[in-house]
Amino acid sequence: MNKKMMAAKGTMYCQKCGAENPHDAKFCSKCGADLGKTTGKPRHPARYGVWLLIILLIIGGIIGYRLHNSAVRKAGQARQAAVRREKPAQVPAATLKTRQGAPQIPGMVYVPAGWSWMGCSPKDSNCNNDEKPYHRVYLDAYYIDRNDVTVNEYTRCVNAGRCTKPDTGKGCNWGMNGRGSNPINCVDWNQSVAYCQWAGGKLPTEAQWEKAARGTNGRIYPWGDVWDPAKACVNLQSTCPAGSYPQGASPYGVMDMAGNVCDWCSDWYGASYYGTSPDHDPQGPAKPDAGQRVLGGGSWAGNLLQLRTSYRGNYIPSGSDVTIGFRCVR
C-alpha cells in the first residue's frame, strides 16, 4: 500500500520510533512496537534537535553577555588602578592630602586643620580668670615638634653660629654631662626664636600649643581629664630626657605637654585676650600686659594648677629659667 492510500484510510504513527503504519496494523513495521499502546501523532526527532539548538543558543547568549560585562568591569578596574599608580605630581595637592595624608617630617607631628577648644573647660574647677571664656577656635594645619628641643639639638645650632649659648648654673642643662637628650632650658624667648628660624620653623602660637596639647575635645590634661603623676615628668629635682613618658602623650602624640619644661609661645600675653580674640588662627594681643610672652604648660617643678593644658603662663622675653624650654612649629 502506498503512502497516499495509507493517508486516505488513515495512518498510525509509532510513538516509539515515529514510523508510519497502516491504520489497522497492530505492530510497528519498523521497530515492532505494539501500536495499540504507542499510536498517536508521530514523533519527529528533528524537531528535538531544533529545540535543543535554540536552547543552546539562548544559554550561549547569556554566558557571552556575562563574560562581556565581566571584561568591561575588569577593564574599568584596571584603568582605576592605573590612575592610582600615577605619580603624585599629577594629582592636585588638595587631593593628595585627602588620599595620602600629610607628608611626614622627622621629629614632628601633624596637627590637621579644624576647630578646637581653648580656655577653661566646664569640667575643670581649678581655672584662673585669664583662661575664660571657654571658646572655640579654628586653626590651619601645622606641624609641631614631638619633643621639646634638646641640648644636643640646640648645640648644633650654636656650633653653626646661629644660636647663642644658654645660661648655665644650678638646674641648667647646658654644659652638664649626661643631659644631651634632656630639653634645653635656661634660654630666653629670643634665643628660642633664633633656633626655630635656623631649624626652618617658628615658635607656636598659644592656640597652636594648646590644640597640640589637648586635642579637640577640651581635655584638662594631655591624656584625659584625670591627673596621673605617672604620666609626666613632675615632682623631680630637674628635667627628664625628652619623651620619657609616652603614656602621657597628647592626642596627636606630642610629648611632655605637661611636665619637664614650659614652652615659649610666640604670643604676647594678655589677661583678658580670650574675651576679644578672633576665632580663626589667633596670634595674641597687639598690646601686651607688662611686656610678657605666653608660656605653655607646666614644668618638672610645676603644681597641679600649672600642669593643666589650659594654664596660661607668662614671662618677660629677655628672661630665662630652669623650668623654661621650647619647641617649634612649621
Backbone hydrogen bonds in HBPLUS format (Angstrom, degrees):
<---DONOR---> <-ACCEPTOR-->    atom                        ^
c    i                          cat <-CA-CA->   ^        H-A-AA   ^      H-
h    n   atom  resd res      DA  || num        DHA   H-A  angle D-A-AA Bond
n    s   type  num  typ     dist DA aas  dist angle  dist       angle   num
A0006-MET N   A0002-ASN O   3.05 MM   4  6.35 157.8  2.10 149.8 156.7     1
A0007-ALA N   A0003-LYS O   2.88 MM   4  6.07 151.6  1.96 147.0 154.6     2
A0008-ALA N   A0004-LYS O   2.94 MM   4  6.22 144.5  2.07 140.9 150.9     3
A0009-LYS N   A0005-MET O   3.03 MM   4  6.27 162.8  2.06 156.2 158.8     4
A0010-GLY N   A0006-MET O   2.82 MM   4  5.59 119.5  2.19 135.1 150.2     5
A0012-MET N   A0021-ASN O   2.87 MM   9  5.10 171.9  1.87 157.3 156.6     6
A0021-ASN N   A0012-MET O   2.70 MM   9  5.10 141.4  1.85 158.8 167.8     7
A0014-CYS N   A0019-ALA O   2.92 MM   5  5.32 165.0  1.94 153.0 157.7     8
A0018-GLY N   A0014-CYS O   2.62 MM   4  4.72 137.9  1.79 132.9 145.0     9
A0015-GLN N   A0038-THR O   2.57 MM  23  4.76 139.1  1.73 137.9 152.1    10
A0025-ALA N   A0022-PRO O   3.15 MM   3  5.29 165.9  2.17 108.4 112.6    11
A0035-LEU N   A0026-LYS O   2.75 MM   9  5.27 154.1  1.81 138.8 144.5    12
A0028-CYS N   A0033-ALA O   2.81 MM   5  5.13 157.1  1.86 145.6 153.4    13
A0032-GLY N   A0028-CYS O   2.92 MM   4  4.45 133.7  2.14 114.3 124.9    14
A0037-LYS N   A0034-ASP O   3.15 MM   3  5.76 156.6  2.21 112.5 118.9    15
A0038-THR N   A0034-ASP O   3.23 MM   4  6.38 132.1  2.47 138.4 151.6    16
A0039-THR N   A0035-LEU O   3.10 MM   4  5.11 119.2  2.49 135.0 133.3    17
A0047-ARG N   A0044-HIS O   2.87 MM   3  5.59 140.5  2.03 122.5 131.9    18
A0049-GLY N   A0045-PRO O   3.30 MM   4  6.68 149.9  2.40 146.8 154.7    19
A0050-VAL N   A0046-ALA O   3.10 MM   4  6.48 147.2  2.21 145.1 153.7    20
A0050-VAL N   A0047-ARG O   3.09 MM   3  5.11 118.2  2.49  94.2 109.2    21
A0051-TRP N   A0047-ARG O   2.99 MM   4  6.36 167.8  2.01 158.5 160.4    22
A0052-LEU N   A0048-TYR O   2.87 MM   4  6.01 156.9  1.93 146.0 153.1    23
A0053-LEU N   A0049-GLY O   2.92 MM   4  6.09 151.1  2.01 140.8 148.3    24
A0054-ILE N   A0050-VAL O   2.93 MM   4  6.27 155.9  1.99 151.0 157.7    25
A0055-ILE N   A0051-TRP O   2.92 MM   4  6.20 163.4  1.95 152.7 156.7    26
A0056-LEU N   A0052-LEU O   2.93 MM   4  6.14 160.6  1.97 147.9 153.4    27
A0057-LEU N   A0053-LEU O   2.90 MM   4  6.14 150.4  1.99 146.3 154.4    28
A0058-ILE N   A0054-ILE O   2.97 MM   4  6.30 153.7  2.04 149.4 156.3    29
A0059-ILE N   A0055-ILE O   2.94 MM   4  6.24 169.1  1.95 156.6 158.9    30
A0060-GLY N   A0056-LEU O   2.85 MM   4  5.97 158.8  1.89 144.7 151.4    31
A0061-GLY N   A0057-LEU O   2.89 MM   4  6.09 148.9  1.99 141.7 150.0    32
A0062-ILE N   A0058-ILE O   3.00 MM   4  6.35 157.6  2.05 152.7 158.3    33
A0063-ILE N   A0059-ILE O   2.99 MM   4  6.25 168.3  2.01 156.0 158.8    34
A0064-GLY N   A0060-GLY O   2.87 MM   4  6.02 160.5  1.91 147.0 153.0    35
A0065-TYR N   A0061-GLY O   2.87 MM   4  6.04 155.4  1.93 146.8 153.5    36
A0066-ARG N   A0062-ILE O   3.02 MM   4  6.29 162.2  2.05 152.6 156.7    37
A0067-LEU N   A0063-ILE O   2.90 MM   4  6.12 158.0  1.95 150.7 157.3    38
A0068-HIS N   A0064-GLY O   2.90 MM   4  6.07 152.8  1.97 145.7 153.1    39
A0069-ASN N   A0065-TYR O   3.00 MM   4  6.30 162.1  2.03 150.5 154.8    40
A0070-SER N   A0066-ARG O   2.92 MM   4  6.11 157.3  1.97 147.0 153.6    41
A0071-ALA N   A0067-LEU O   2.95 MM   4  6.15 154.2  2.02 144.5 151.3    42
A0072-VAL N   A0068-HIS O   2.94 MM   4  6.23 157.2  1.99 151.1 157.2    43
A0073-ARG N   A0069-ASN O   2.90 MM   4  6.12 160.6  1.94 150.3 155.4    44
A0074-LYS N   A0070-SER O   2.94 MM   4  6.14 162.1  1.98 150.0 154.6    45
A0075-ALA N   A0071-ALA O   2.97 MM   4  6.11 152.4  2.04 143.4 151.2    46
A0076-GLY N   A0072-VAL O   2.97 MM   4  6.27 154.0  2.04 146.8 153.6    47
A0077-GLN N   A0073-ARG O   2.96 MM   4  6.26 157.7  2.01 149.3 155.4    48
A0078-ALA N   A0074-LYS O   2.89 MM   4  6.09 152.3  1.97 145.1 153.0    49
A0079-ARG N   A0075-ALA O   2.97 MM   4  6.28 152.4  2.05 146.0 153.0    50
A0080-GLN N   A0076-GLY O   3.00 MM   4  6.30 157.3  2.05 149.6 155.5    51
A0081-ALA N   A0077-GLN O   2.91 MM   4  6.15 157.8  1.96 148.8 154.8    52
A0082-ALA N   A0078-ALA O   2.93 MM   4  6.16 149.9  2.02 143.4 151.9    53
A0083-VAL N   A0079-ARG O   3.00 MM   4  6.31 148.8  2.10 144.0 152.2    54
A0084-ARG N   A0080-GLN O   3.00 MM   4  6.34 156.2  2.06 148.9 155.1    55
A0085-ARG N   A0081-ALA O   3.06 MM   4  6.30 136.1  2.26 140.4 151.8    56
A0085-ARG N   A0082-ALA O   3.20 MM   3  5.12 129.3  2.47  91.3 104.6    57
A0086-GLU N   A0083-VAL O   3.11 MM   3  5.33 161.5  2.15 107.4 113.0    58
A0090-GLN N   A0087-LYS O   2.92 MM   3  5.65 161.1  1.96 124.5 130.2    59
A0091-VAL N   A0088-PRO O   2.96 MM   3  5.37 166.5  1.98 117.4 121.5    60
A0095-THR N   A0092-PRO O   3.05 MM   3  5.34 120.0  2.43 103.2 117.7    61
A0096-LEU N   A0092-PRO O   2.99 MM   4  6.32 154.0  2.06 151.8 160.1    62
A0097-LYS N   A0093-ALA O   3.05 MM   4  6.35 156.6  2.11 154.0 158.5    63
A0098-THR N   A0094-ALA O   3.28 MM   4  6.52 151.3  2.36 139.1 146.3    64
A0099-ARG N   A0095-THR O   2.88 MM   4  6.11 160.9  1.91 155.5 160.9    65
A0100-GLN N   A0096-LEU O   2.76 MM   4  5.62 170.0  1.77 156.4 160.0    66
A0101-GLY N   A0097-LYS O   2.95 MM   4  4.60 137.9  2.13 116.6 124.8    67
A0108-MET N   A0105-ILE O   2.99 MM   3  5.54 157.7  2.04 146.3 145.3    68
A0146-ARG N   A0107-GLY O   2.87 MM  39  5.75 176.5  1.87 144.0 144.6    69
A0109-VAL N   A0144-ILE O   2.87 MM  35  5.54 159.6  1.91 153.9 157.3    70
A0144-ILE N   A0109-VAL O   2.98 MM  35  5.54 152.8  2.06 149.7 158.3    71
A0111-VAL N   A0142-TYR O   2.80 MM  31  5.44 170.7  1.81 178.3 175.1    72
A0142-TYR N   A0111-VAL O   3.05 MM  31  5.44 158.1  2.10 149.9 156.9    73
A0114-GLY N   A0139-LEU O   3.04 MM  25  5.67 153.5  2.11 152.5 160.4    74
A0139-LEU N   A0114-GLY O   3.05 MM  25  5.67 164.3  2.07 149.0 147.0    75
A0116-SER N   A0137-VAL O   2.91 MM  21  5.63 144.5  2.04 152.0 163.4    76
A0137-VAL N   A0116-SER O   2.90 MM  21  5.63 156.8  1.96 157.2 164.9    77
A0118-MET N   A0135-HIS O   2.77 MM  17  5.45 156.3  1.83 163.6 171.9    78
A0135-HIS N   A0118-MET O   3.00 MM  17  5.45 163.0  2.03 153.2 158.7    79
A0120-CYS N   A0131-GLU O   2.83 MM  11  5.25 151.1  1.91 138.8 140.4    80
A0124-ASP N   A0121-SER O   2.88 MM   3  5.24 164.2  1.91 117.1 122.5    81
A0131-GLU N   A0128-ASN O   3.13 MM   3  5.63 162.6  2.16 114.2 119.5    82
A0132-LYS N   A0129-ASN O   3.12 MM   3  5.57 161.1  2.15 119.0 120.5    83
A0138-TYR N   A0279-ASP O   2.64 MM 141  6.00 156.5  1.70 148.7 155.7    84
A0281-ASP N   A0138-TYR O   2.80 MM 143  6.05 160.3  1.84 158.6 165.5    85
A0330-ARG N   A0143-TYR O   2.93 MM 187  5.11 147.0  2.04 132.4 137.6    86
A0145-ASP N   A0328-CYS O   2.93 MM 183  5.66 153.0  2.01 167.6 170.5    87
A0255-MET N   A0146-ARG O   2.85 MM 109  5.81 164.4  1.88 156.7 161.6    88
A0149-VAL N   A0326-PHE O   3.02 MM 177  6.20 164.8  2.05 157.1 161.3    89
A0184-ILE N   A0149-VAL O   2.85 MM  35  6.11 166.2  1.87 146.1 147.0    90
A0154-TYR N   A0150-THR O   2.94 MM   4  6.19 162.7  1.97 151.6 156.7    91
A0151-VAL N   A0182-ASN O   2.93 MM  31  6.09 143.3  2.07 172.7 175.4    92
A0155-THR N   A0151-VAL O   2.87 MM   4  6.01 147.6  1.98 148.3 157.6    93
A0152-ASN N   A0180-GLY O   2.95 MM  28  4.88 157.9  2.00 144.8 137.5    94
A0156-ARG N   A0152-ASN O   3.37 MM   4  6.68 145.7  2.50 141.2 147.6    95
A0157-CYS N   A0154-TYR O   3.11 MM   3  5.22 123.5  2.44  97.4 111.4    96
A0158-VAL N   A0154-TYR O   3.07 MM   4  6.46 153.8  2.14 149.4 156.7    97
A0159-ASN N   A0155-THR O   2.85 MM   4  6.11 163.8  1.87 154.3 158.6    98
A0160-ALA N   A0156-ARG O   3.00 MM   4  6.11 133.7  2.22 132.9 144.8    99
A0162-ARG N   A0157-CYS O   3.10 MM   5  5.56 153.8  2.17 167.1 160.6   100
A0161-GLY N   A0158-VAL O   2.95 MM   3  5.15 156.6  2.01 107.2 114.6   101
A0167-ASP N   A0186-CYS O   3.12 MM  19  5.35 165.5  2.15 158.5 154.2   102
A0172-CYS N   A0169-GLY O   3.08 MM   3  5.52 158.8  2.12 127.5 133.9   103
A0176-MET N   A0173-ASN O   3.19 MM   3  5.44 163.1  2.22 129.7 128.1   104
A0179-ARG N   A0176-MET O   3.37 MM   3  5.78 147.4  2.49 135.0 131.3   105
A0182-ASN N   A0179-ARG O   3.04 MM   3  5.16 157.2  2.09 107.9 115.0   106
A0242-ALA N   A0181-SER O   2.93 MM  61  6.18 167.8  1.94 147.4 146.8   107
A0186-CYS N   A0321-ASP O   3.00 MM 135  4.63 144.5  2.13 145.6 135.2   108
A0192-SER N   A0188-ASP O   3.15 MM   4  6.42 151.8  2.23 146.4 154.3   109
A0189-TRP N   A0317-PRO O   2.98 MM 128  4.75 145.6  2.10 137.9 146.2   110
A0193-VAL N   A0189-TRP O   2.95 MM   4  6.26 155.0  2.01 150.8 157.7   111
A0194-ALA N   A0190-ASN O   2.99 MM   4  6.20 159.3  2.03 146.4 151.8   112
A0195-TYR N   A0191-GLN O   3.08 MM   4  6.34 156.6  2.14 145.3 150.7   113
A0196-CYS N   A0192-SER O   3.09 MM   4  6.34 172.2  2.09 153.7 155.5   114
A0197-GLN N   A0193-VAL O   3.00 MM   4  6.21 158.5  2.04 152.4 158.3   115
A0198-TRP N   A0194-ALA O   3.02 MM   4  6.22 157.5  2.07 145.7 152.0   116
A0199-ALA N   A0195-TYR O   2.87 MM   4  6.17 146.6  1.98 151.0 161.4   117
A0201-GLY N   A0196-CYS O   2.64 MM   5  4.87 163.3  1.67 156.1 149.9   118
A0200-GLY N   A0197-GLN O   3.12 MM   3  5.08 159.6  2.16 102.2 108.1   119
A0202-LYS N   A0329-VAL O   3.03 MM 127  5.52 142.6  2.17 146.1 155.7   120
A0329-VAL N   A0202-LYS O   2.80 MM 127  5.52 158.9  1.84 162.4 169.8   121
A0266-SER N   A0204-PRO O   2.84 MM  62  5.82 160.7  1.87 143.7 149.0   122
A0209-TRP N   A0205-THR O   2.93 MM   4  6.19 165.8  1.95 156.4 160.1   123
A0210-GLU N   A0206-GLU O   2.97 MM   4  6.15 164.5  1.99 148.8 153.1   124
A0211-LYS N   A0207-ALA O   3.00 MM   4  6.16 164.1  2.03 149.9 153.9   125
A0212-ALA N   A0208-GLN O   3.06 MM   4  6.17 165.5  2.08 149.8 154.0   126
A0213-ALA N   A0209-TRP O   3.03 MM   4  6.22 134.6  2.24 140.7 153.4   127
A0213-ALA N   A0210-GLU O   3.12 MM   3  4.98 127.1  2.41  91.3 105.5   128
A0214-ARG N   A0210-GLU O   2.97 MM   4  6.15 151.5  2.06 154.3 160.0   129
A0215-GLY N   A0211-LYS O   2.82 MM   4  5.06 146.9  1.93 145.0 147.1   130
A0309-THR N   A0220-ILE O   2.82 MM  89  5.71 174.0  1.82 161.0 163.0   131
A0221-TYR N   A0224-GLY O   2.76 MM   3  5.20 157.5  1.81 167.0 174.6   132
A0224-GLY N   A0221-TYR O   3.14 MM   3  5.20 144.7  2.27 105.1 115.4   133
A0231-LYS N   A0228-ASP O   3.05 MM   3  5.78 163.8  2.07 125.8 128.2   134
A0234-VAL N   A0232-ALA O   3.09 MM   2  5.74 117.7  2.50 108.7  92.3   135
A0260-ASN N   A0233-CYS O   2.98 MM  27  5.07 156.4  2.04 147.5 140.6   136
A0235-ASN N   A0300-TRP O   3.02 MM  65  6.00 122.0  2.37 150.4 155.6   137
A0248-GLY N   A0245-TYR O   2.93 MM   3  5.56 161.0  1.97 118.1 124.5   138
A0249-ALA N   A0246-PRO O   3.13 MM   3  5.26 156.5  2.19 116.5 114.6   139
A0250-SER N   A0254-VAL O   2.96 MM   4  5.18 158.3  2.01 140.1 146.9   140
A0253-GLY N   A0250-SER O   2.88 MM   3  5.04 160.5  1.92 112.6 119.1   141
A0259-GLY N   A0298-GLY O   2.87 MM  39  5.26 140.9  2.02 122.7 129.2   142
A0300-TRP N   A0260-ASN O   2.99 MM  40  4.39 144.0  2.12 120.4 109.5   143
A0262-CYS N   A0323-THR O   2.76 MM  61  6.10 166.9  1.78 166.0 163.8   144
A0325-GLY N   A0262-CYS O   2.77 MM  63  5.77 167.0  1.78 153.3 157.6   145
A0263-ASP N   A0296-GLY O   2.95 MM  33  5.02 160.0  1.99 141.4 148.0   146
A0296-GLY N   A0263-ASP O   2.77 MM  33  5.02 164.0  1.80 147.3 150.3   147
A0264-TRP N   A0325-GLY O   3.12 MM  61  6.54 147.4  2.23 142.3 146.4   148
A0265-CYS N   A0294-VAL O   2.99 MM  29  5.37 144.7  2.11 162.2 152.5   149
A0294-VAL N   A0267-ASP O   3.08 MM  27  5.79 157.9  2.13 151.2 153.4   150
A0269-TYR N   A0292-GLN O   2.76 MM  23  5.56 162.0  1.80 152.4 147.9   151
A0289-ASP N   A0269-TYR O   2.86 MM  20  5.95 164.8  1.88 174.5 173.2   152
A0273-TYR N   A0270-GLY O   3.16 MM   3  5.01 166.9  2.18 107.8 110.7   153
A0275-GLY N   A0272-SER O   3.14 MM   3  5.84 152.7  2.22 118.7 125.8   154
A0276-THR N   A0273-TYR O   3.00 MM   3  5.58 156.4  2.05 119.0 125.7   155
A0277-SER N   A0273-TYR O   2.90 MM   4  5.71 123.2  2.23 155.1 170.9   156
A0292-GLN N   A0289-ASP O   3.36 MM   3  6.27 145.1  2.49 126.2 129.9   157
A0293-ARG N   A0315-TYR O   2.82 MM  22  5.55 162.6  1.85 158.6 152.5   158
A0315-TYR N   A0293-ARG O   2.99 MM  22  5.55 148.2  2.09 146.8 156.9   159
A0295-LEU N   A0313-GLY O   2.80 MM  18  4.48 159.0  1.85 115.1 113.9   160
A0313-GLY N   A0295-LEU O   3.03 MM  18  4.48 141.2  2.19 158.8 149.7   161
A0302-GLY N   A0299-SER O   2.97 MM   3  4.86 165.0  2.00 106.7 110.4   162
A0306-GLN N   A0303-ASN O   3.06 MM   3  5.42 118.6  2.45 105.2 119.1   163
A0307-LEU N   A0303-ASN O   3.10 MM   4  6.29 134.3  2.32 148.6 161.9   164
A0311-TYR N   A0308-ARG O   3.22 MM   3  5.49 162.1  2.25 109.1 114.6   165
A0319-GLY N   A0316-ILE O   2.97 MM   3  5.46 162.9  2.00 119.2 124.6   166
A0324-ILE N   A0321-ASP O   3.23 MM   3  5.38 167.9  2.25 108.9 112.5   167
